[in-house]
Amino acid sequence: MQTCVLVWTGQSYSTS
């Protein structure tokens, strides 16, 4: 499962 979200800190968080 791949998840791409924009964290509240403004960082780009992505995990495969």
N, C-alpha and C positions, 0 to 999 in steps of 0.2 A: 504494500500500500504506500502510495506517495502523498505526502502532505506538504503543501506550501502555504505558509501563512505569514502575514506581516505583524510582527510583535508590537505590543504597545510602545516599546522603546523606540520603534522605528527601524528595528533591525529586520533583515530578511531571514526567516527561519525556514529551512527546507530539509526534509528527511525522506529517504527512500524506503 
